[in-house]
């Protein structure tokens, strides 16, 4: 399989399926990822700084859990508010600048309706994507996650 790298210096290594209680076996557990599906489409947000479409994600703050991080980041980036997320596993990535391997918890939920979006300092728009339509630059590592969800 060809190596998948994004333009931000991360390389996708593998997706690890496990139960959430097994998270403590991996280190470092980095920021969380929130995959939302509406009908047959996945929610993406446009990152102003990186100029690409991405799955909502981000770093943990303070002592929040990976799940709390996914819920908060989803809301901050897309204004989509959820209370229930299903843990799907870990995305194992390598930071190419320092060679550090990190593990990102991946959470998933289905939504029945999209809540109104408000542009913010990081995100200029959101869309529901069918994985086929041409929409411009999409984070290559994020795309790998959709193969496992």
N, C-alpha and C positions, 0 to 999 in steps of 0.2 A: 504494500500500500504506500502511495506517495505521502510524503510528509505534508501536513497541513499547517501552515503558518499564517498568522494575520499580520497586518501592517503595523501593529503595536508591539511586536517583539515577543509574541507568545506562540508556542507550538503545541498543537493537540497531540497528546500521547495515547490516551485511552479513556473509555468511559467505564467506570467501575460500578456495577450493580451491587447494592448491599442495603441492609436495613439501617435506618437512621441511628439506631443505638450503636452501630459499629463505627461511627465517625471517629471515635477516640483512638482508633488504631492507625489513623493517618495524620501526618503532620508535615508541613503546616496546612491547616484548614483555612483557606483564604475566603474571599468574598463569595456571597451567595448569588444564585441565578434563579430567576422566576420565569418559567415558561407558561404562557397562557394560551389556551386554544378556544376559539369561538367558532362553532360549526366546524368546518374543515380548514380553518385558517389560524395562523399563529400571530400573536401580537409582537410587533417590533417597534422600536423607538429610534428616532434619528438623533444621533449624538452630534451636537454642534461642534465640539472640540475635535473629534476624530473624523468628522464628515463621513459617517457611514451609518447604516441601519444595524441595530444590535438587539439582542434579547436583553430585557431589563436585568441589571445586575449591579453589584457594588460591594464595597468593603463593609465589614462589621464595624459598628461604633460602640465604644465602651464595652460593657459586658453582655451585649445582646447575643442571643443565640443565632445560629445560622438561619433558622426559620424566621425569626423576628427580622433579621437583616433582609431576607428575600421579600417579606411583606412591606417593609419600609422602603426599600429601593424601588420596588414596583410602584408604590404610591408616589414617591418623589419624582420618578422619571416619567410616569405615564398617567398619573391621577386615577389609576385603577385600584380600587380598594377591595381586598379579599381577606377573609379570615381563615379559610381552610386551604392548605397546600399539601400535596402529597410528595413525600420525599422519593426521588427516583434513583439517586446515586451520586457519584462524584465524577467530575470531569478532571482528569489528570492532565496538567499542562506544564510546559517548561518555559521559564522566562529566559529568552535567548541572550539577554544582555548580561545576566549573572549566572546562568546555568541552574538556577534554583527550580526545583520541582514543587508545584503547589497543587492543592486539591480544592476544587470549588464545588460545594454542595449544590445540587440541582433539584428544584422543586417544580411541581406542575399542578395546574388546575384548569378546569373548563369553566368558562363564563357564559351566561345566557345573553347578556347584553353588555355593550361597551359603554363605559361612563364617559361623559364629556372630557375632552383633553384641554389643558391649559399649558401653553408654552412656558418653559422655565429656563433657568440659566444653563442647563445641560442638554435639554431635549427640545427640538423645534417641532416635532410632530410624531404621531404614531400611526400605524396602519395594521390591518389584518392581512396577512400574506399567505398565499396558497402554496408556496414553495416552488412556483413555476413562473409567475409573472416577473418580467424584468423590472426591477425597481432601483437599480444603481448599486453602489458599493454596499456590500453586506459583510460583516465580520466573518472571515473564513472559519475561525475556530468556533464561533457561535453556531454556524451552520452544522457542524458535526453533532452538536447536542440533539438537533432535531432528528437525526438518524436513530437515536436511542430512546426517544420519548414515544 
